[in-house]
Every structure is written in structure tokens, then in C-alpha cells.
């Protein structure tokens, strides 16, 4: 795909400085810019790269005023970072639109229904009574189980697995290896020391605009639904257990684990490797730093760190003391010896 600078500027409502006929067919970082690519400058600390970049077109903020000559064509916009994100959206949409039709071999049940402008890749499976919306891209080796409902404009990347009866809203993205609706971890201990499986007969529901990272697992509810609310973004390698509810626009980084029946509020942010205990409630706008461990309810509008997680300023002070503990212990022992020279430690 090839774009002219004037076309890009028109799409972004930007102002061109330089050659409006400059053409780009790819993107690059400003420090690694190559001819025929588009880059952006949003962070002032990278400004020195713009004077030497080989990128053909660079997006800059309207406030940017160059201190030296620049060979690249500039497109001035209100927010270079947001403008670049908008262009990436356009690029991805254009690339996805090339995928159309049904590749063979694949299996689509006779009772399944599909909307318009979709794509089904080779070796994909679509089960009985599945309902697929318009412009849905189902890549090779995706499994869509019986009675699954998928809204419009979704993308299921290679190897994603959607178990029976699950519901996926509009504009959702599910990356490779993700599993939606697998059994929750439910086993009843028996008198003889063995465990009896508790069958999980609920489903998983993803509302609109949800994105699920590669190899992330969302278990079905035991009898009802595990619910991922609108706008949630989950990174790779995350475990969401049965009966969990994740509130709107909450984001989680990789290797986070959420135990069964936890309820998470809106607009929360979890760093990598956060662990949540079961049957707890997390309020809205809660931020948890990486590797935080939470085993009890949390009120809204907090930032915490540590395991167990505590208020971040307290946690930072505690960490400062922690690294000094050997010296503190040595000083305490020395004081005890000075005060009570005849007493053994």
C-alpha cells in the first residue's frame, strides 16, 4: 500500500511542510527511518533524530519549530502520537480488508450463520448454530464452538479457541492461542484424598471493544457467566478464572492471574504478574504495580504496590528500609551489646 503525503495530511487535517508528493509505503521509528517510510516525533528528547532521519514523512506537533534543516516532509498535527495511532488504525483496516471469502479445507456447520464481508481461513471450525456477524475475520485453525455468538468487525487470529455458548461483542480482537470459555478450576476433595471434578456449565461473555492477548485464558462460569466488560484490554498470558467480572476499560499486563469470583471495577490498571485472590472486590480506578498480591477487598481510587499490596508511598518507604535491614540488624545487636554487655544475644 502506497500513500502520498497530501493524502495523509488530508486524513489527519494536518499541515504539510515540504514535498506534498512524497510517498510512503511503511512506517518506522524516527531513529531508524528509511526512505519510503513514515515516522513521528512526539517526545522532545528524540528531536535530534529528526535532523538526520531518512524517513520520507514525519508527523510532528503543530508547536514544533525546527532548529536545523530537515530533509523529510513534515505533517504538522495537533497531537503527533494520536495522529500516528490513527494512521496505524487505517493501515490495519486496509490490510484486513484484503482477507475475504472462505478458504478450503475448513468446516462450517450447516446451521451456522455468517454475516457479510467475512473471512474464514483454512482449517477453521465453526460449530452448530454459531452466529457470526459482519466483517468478521476468522484466521486459520480457529475453533468456534456450538452456539457461539460473535458480533461485527471482530478478528480471531490463528489458533484462537472459543468454547461452546460463549458470546463475543462487536469490534473484539482475540489473539493467537487465546482460549475463551474453558473449564474453571473446580474440584471437590473426597474422603479418600482424590478430587471430584465440578463440571462448569456456564459461559464467558466479552462485551464490545475487548482485546485479548496471545495465550490468555478466560474460564467459563460454573453455572453463569464470566464477564469481560466493554473496552477491557488484556495482555498475553493472563488467567481469568471462573465467575470473574472485569469492569469497563480495565487493562492488565502479562502474567496477571485473577482467582475465581473476583469482581474488578472500571478503569483499573494492573501491572505484570499481579495476583488477585478469589471472592474479593476491587473498586474503580485502582492501580496495582507489577507483582502486587491482593487477598482482600480494595476501595476505589487507590494506587498500591507489593505483596501483600499496600499504598504505594508506604510501599516505597518500606522497600528503602528493606534493603537496609542487614545494617539495621547489625546496629541493633551492637546497641544491645553496649547496653547489656554481659547478656548473650
N, C-alpha and C positions, 0 to 999 in steps of 0.2 A: 504494500500500500504506500502511495506516494502523496504527500501533501505539500501545498505551496504556502509560503509564509503569509500571504494575504488571506488565504482561506482560514488559516489558523487564527489570525488576528480577528477576522470577522466572527468566527465562532466564539471567541473569548471576549469580544468587544474591546480588543486591545489596540494599541497604537504602535505602528511599525517605525523603527529607526534603522535604516539601511536598505538592503535589497529585498523588495517585496516579492521578487520572483524566486528567491532562494527556496529550494525544495528539500524535504526531509522524508526519510522512509523508516526511521527508527529513532529510539531515544538513547540517551547516555547521561552519565554523571558529568558534571561540568569539568571535573578534573581529568576525566578520561574521554573527553569529547572527540568525536571523529567526524570527518566531512559527511554530510548527508544525515546527521542526527540532530535531535532537538534536546537541549538541556535547560535547566532552570537555576536561578540564583535567588535564594530566599534568605539564607543566613549570611550576614555581613562578613563573617570570618572566612568565607570562601571567595570573597570578592577578587582576590588576587588571581584566581584561576580564570576569570572572565577575560583577562587581557592576553591570555596565552592559549585559551581553548581552541580546538579545531572544530567544535560543533558549528553547524551552519546557522542555527537559530537558537537563541537563548531567551527564555522568559524571565523578565525582571519586574520588580515592583515599580510603580509609577514614580516613587520617590527616589529611585536610583539615579545617581548622577556620576557618570564615569570620570575617572581621573586621568585616564590614558586612552589612546586609540584602541578600538575594538574591531576585529575583523568580522565577527559574527553579526548577523542581523538580529536586532533586539525587538522583542514584542513587549511593550510596557502594559502591565495589567494591575488591577487593584491588589491582588494577592497572588504572587507567583506560585506559591506552593499549592494553593487551592486550584489555580488555573491548570497546573501540571496534572493534578489529580483528575480534573475534568477531562483533559485530553486522553489520559490513560483509560478512563471510562469509555470514551469514544472509540479508542483503538481496540479495546477488548470486545466491545459490542460489534464492531465491524468484523473482527476476526471470527467471533462466534457465529455471526450471520452466514458465514461460509458453510457451516455444518447444517445440512438439510437432508431429509429423507431417511430411509431405513436401510442399513447395511445388512448383509447376509453373511454367515448364518446368525440369526437371533431368534428369540421366542417371544411372541406377543399373544397372550390368550385371546380367544375369540370374544370373550365377554369384556375385555379391557377396552377403554375408550381413550382416544388421544385427540388433543386439540390441533390447531393449525400451526404450520411452520416449525414443526418439531424435528428432532433428530434422534435416532436410535442407533447406537454403534453395534458393531459385530459382537456376538456372544453375550449381548444383554438379555435379561429375562424380565418380562412384565407379566405378573400373575393375574389370576382370575379377578374380574370386577375392579381392577385398578382403574383409576380415573386420572388422566394426565392432562394438564392444562395446555394453553397455547404457548408456543415458542419455548418449549422445554427441551433442553439438550441432555440426553442420556448417553453417556460415553460407553465404550466397550467394557464388558464384564460387570456392568452394574446389575444388581438384583433389586427388583421392585416387587415386593410380595403381594399376596392376595389382599384385595380391599383397600389398598393404599390410595390415598388422595394426594395429588401434587398440584399446586396452583400454577399460575402463569409465570413465564420468564425465569424458570429455575434452571440451574446447572448441576448435574450429578456427574462428577468426574470419575475416571476409570476405577472400577473395583469398589465403589460405594455400595453398601448393603442396607436396604430399607426393609425391615421385617413387616409381616402382615399387620394390617389395620392401622398403620401409622398415618399421620396427617402432616403434610408439609405445605406451608403457605406460599404466597407469591414472592418472587424475586429472592428465593433462597439459593445458597451455594453450599454444596456438600462435597468436600474434597476426597481424594483417593483414600481408600481404606477405612473411611469412617463407617461406623455401624450405628444405625438408628433403630431402637426398639428391641435390642437383645434382652435376654432374661436378666432380671435383677438378681442380686446375690442373696437368695433366701433359702436357708436350710434350717430345719428344726433338729436340735440334738436329741438323740434317742438314748434310752437307758443302757443300751449295750455299747455306747460310745460312738455309734455311727451317726450319720446325718441324713435326714429325710428331706428331699427336695420339696420346696414350696413352689408350686407352679405359678408363674407370672402370666396373668391373662389380660393385663391392661395394654396400653399402647404408649407411644411417645408422640407428642404434638409439638411441631415447630411452627411458630407464627410467622408473619411476613418479615422479610428482610433479615433473616437469620443466616449467619455463615458459620459452618462447622469445619474445623481444620482436619488435616490428614490424620487418620488413625485415632480419631477421637471416638469415644463410645458413649452413647446415651441409652441407658437401660429403660425398658418399658416399666410402667407402674405395675404393682402387684395385682390390683383389681381395677384401678382407674388409669390416670394418665400422668406421665412425667411431662412437664410443660416447660418449653423454652419460649419465652415471650418475645414480642416484636423487637427487632433491632439488636438482638444479642449476637455477640461475636465471640466464638470460642477458638482458641489456638489449637495447634496439633497436640496429640497425646494427652487429652483430657478425659477424665472419667466422671460422668454424671450418673449417679446411682438411681434406683427406682424411687418413684414418688417425689422426686425433687421438683421444685419450681424455681426457675431463674427469671428475675424481673426484667422489664424492658430496658434495652440499651446497656445492659451489663456486659463487661468484657473480661475475659480470663486468659492469662498467658499459659504457656505449655506446662504440662505435667501437674496441673491442678487436679485435685481429687475432691469430689463432693459426695459425702455419705448420704444414705437413704433418708428421705422425707425432710431434708433440709429445705428451708424456704429463704430465698435470696431476693432482696429488694431491687428497686430500679437504680440504674446509673451507678452501679458498683464497679470497681476496678480491682482485679486480683492479679498480683504478680505471679511469676513462675513458681511452681511447686507448693502452692498454698494447699493446705489440707483443712477440710471442714468436717466436724463430727456430725453424726446423724441427729435428726429430730430437733434441730436448732433453727432459729430465725435470725436472719441478718437484715438490718434495716436498709433504707435507701441511702445512696451516696456514700457508701462505705468503701474505703480504700485499704487493701491489705498488701503489705510489702512481700517481696519474694520469701518463700519458705515459712510464711506465717502459719501457725496452727491455731485453730479456733474450736473450742469444745463447748461454748455456751452462747447464749443469745447476745447479739450486739445491737445497740441503738443506732439510729440513723446519723449521718454526717460525722463520721469518725475516720481517722487515719491511724492504722495500727501496724505493728511490726513485731516479729519474734514468735517463739513457740514455748509456752502459750502466748498469744498475741496480746500486747499491751499498747497503750497510747504511744505514738511514735517518738515524741520528745523524751518520755520516760525511758523508752527502749534504747534510744541513742545514748542517754546518760548511763544506763546500765551496762551497755557494751563498752563504754570507756572504762568503767570500773572493772569489768570482767578481765580485760587484758592486763590490768594492773594487780590482779588478785595474788599472784605469787609474791610480789614485792610487799603487798599489804600484809599477807600472812607472815612473811619474814619479819616485818616491823612489829607486828603484834606479839610474836613469840619473843622478840628481843625485849620489848617493853615488859612482858610478863617475867622474863628472867631478871630484869633490872629491879622490878618491884618486889619480887619474891625469889631472891637468888637461891634459896635452899629448896624451893619446890620444883619437883620434876615436871616437865611438860607432858 
